[in-house]
Amino acid sequence: MVPSVILATAALGWLGPQTAQFVAEIVMICRIASTTYVIRRFRREPLTAGTLLAAVGLAVLGSVIVALKVVLTH
């Protein structure tokens, strides 16, 4: 929902299209990275260094995907 609202601000002229897309992608990367924390919390398991490593790994993977998307589609 939040990325859609951010992109809507570009449609309304409040943000530039590239800025809005960049911010929406950063929000998505953060949401993907936080997935490991959410799963741990639902399972009532303690957070570990592995949790942090998994979150960083997911963020890096998400960033690579976003960069590829930008390079291949723009």
C-alpha positions as CSV (number, residue, x, y, z in Angstrom):
1,M,0.0,0.0,0.0
2,V,2.7,2.5,0.9
3,P,4.6,2.2,-2.4
4,S,1.4,2.8,-4.2
5,V,0.8,6.0,-2.2
6,I,4.3,7.1,-2.9
7,L,3.8,6.5,-6.7
8,A,0.5,8.4,-6.5
9,T,2.4,11.5,-5.2
10,A,4.2,11.5,-8.5
11,A,0.9,11.3,-10.4
12,L,-0.2,14.3,-8.4
13,G,3.0,16.2,-9.2
14,W,4.2,16.4,-5.6
15,L,7.3,14.3,-6.3
16,G,9.2,13.8,-9.5
17,P,8.5,10.4,-11.1
18,Q,12.1,9.1,-10.7
19,T,12.2,10.2,-7.1
20,A,8.9,8.6,-6.3
21,Q,9.9,5.4,-8.0
22,F,13.3,5.4,-6.1
23,V,11.6,6.0,-2.7
24,A,9.0,3.3,-3.4
25,E,11.7,0.8,-4.3
26,I,13.6,1.6,-1.1
27,V,10.4,1.0,0.9
28,M,10.0,-2.4,-0.8
29,I,13.6,-3.4,-0.2
30,C,13.1,-2.5,3.5
31,R,9.9,-4.5,3.7
32,I,11.6,-7.5,2.0
33,A,14.6,-7.3,4.4
34,S,12.3,-7.1,7.5
35,T,10.6,-10.4,6.5
36,T,13.1,-12.4,8.5
37,Y,12.3,-10.4,11.7
38,V,8.6,-10.8,11.2
39,I,8.9,-14.6,10.8
40,R,11.1,-14.9,13.9
41,R,8.6,-12.8,15.8
42,F,5.6,-14.9,14.7
43,R,7.5,-18.1,15.7
44,R,8.5,-16.5,19.0
45,E,12.1,-17.3,18.3
46,P,14.9,-15.1,19.5
47,L,16.7,-12.9,17.0
48,T,20.2,-14.0,16.2
49,A,23.1,-13.0,14.1
50,G,21.7,-15.3,11.4
51,T,18.5,-13.2,11.4
52,L,20.5,-10.1,10.8
53,L,22.6,-11.8,8.1
54,A,19.5,-13.0,6.4
55,A,17.9,-9.6,6.4
56,V,21.1,-8.0,4.9
57,G,21.2,-10.7,2.3
58,L,17.6,-10.2,1.3
59,A,18.2,-6.4,1.2
60,V,21.2,-6.9,-1.1
61,L,19.3,-9.3,-3.3
62,G,16.4,-6.9,-3.5
63,S,18.8,-4.1,-4.4
64,V,20.4,-6.1,-7.2
65,I,16.9,-6.9,-8.6
66,V,15.9,-3.2,-8.5
67,A,19.2,-2.2,-10.2
68,L,18.7,-4.8,-12.9
69,K,15.1,-3.7,-13.4
70,V,16.2,-0.1,-13.8
71,V,19.0,-1.0,-16.2
72,L,16.9,-3.3,-18.4
73,T,13.8,-1.2,-18.5
74,H,15.0,2.4,-18.7
